[in-house]
Amino acid sequence: MSIGAWPGMPGEPNRHEVAALLQCTHEWTRAAAKVAPSVVQQVAPALTVAAQLYEAQVYPAAFSQLAGVVTTMQEARRTYPALPEL
């Protein structure tokens, strides 16, 4: 599932949903590093916090953090069209 196609989350997200989104954002970040390292520098701290929240099993907070990461990624794609699709 691509990030752009991520469905709205009714209720609290579960571990599997957060893990899938975390994996997608991580893969996008790795691919984006080849095109625009400065974008990765912007995204990496928030993505790290999301991973820490996931590890601590605070899934709603991790999902909320990832939502902010995805918003930053979407904004970056508008600025740098060469970045990978979300």
N, C-alpha and C positions, 0 to 999 in steps of 0.2 A: 504494500500500500504506500503510495506516495504521500508526502506531507500535505500537499495541496488538496488531496482527496480525503483528509482526515475528517471523520464525521464529528458532529457536535456531541458532546458528552452529557447525556442525561444522568443526573445523580453523580456520585463520586466515582472517579476512574479507579479501575482495579490495577493490580500489579502488572498483569499482562498487557493492558492497554498502554500504561506508562512505559513499560519496557520496550514495546514496539515503537512508540514515538521517540523514545530516547535513542534507540538504534537508528532510526531514520535520520534524526538530526545529527547524530554522530557521523554517519556515512556521508551526509551532505557536507558537513564541515570538512571532512577529509578531502572530498572532491574539490570543494571551494578553495582549499589551501593552495592548490596548484594554479588557480586562476587569480585570486585576490587574497593574499595572505593578511592584508590589513582587516579584511572582513572577519576572518577567523579570529584575529586578536580581539575584535569586538564581541564575538559570540562566545568564545571559549570560557570566560569567567562565569557567565550565566549557565552555560551548559555543564560546567563543573559543579556548580551549586545544585543543579537539577539532579545530577548523578549522585551527589551526596545525600540529597533528600530521598531519592529512590532507595539507596542503600540503607538509609535509616527507616525505611518503610513508611514514609510520610507521603503517600501517593498523591493525595489531592494537592499538596504544596509542590511536589515535583511536577505534576501536570501543569499547574499554574505557572511555574517557572519556565517550563518548556513552551507554553503558549507565548510567553514574552520572547523566547528565543526564536520561535517560528515567525513572529511579527518582525523581528529584526532581520531575519533571513529574507522575508518577503520584500522589505524595504531595500535591502542590499541588492536583490535581483532587479529591482526597478532602476537602481543606480548603475549596476554592472550587469548588463544583459548576458554577458559571457558566462556568468555563474551557472552552475547546474540547475536543472528544473527541480522544483520542490515536489 
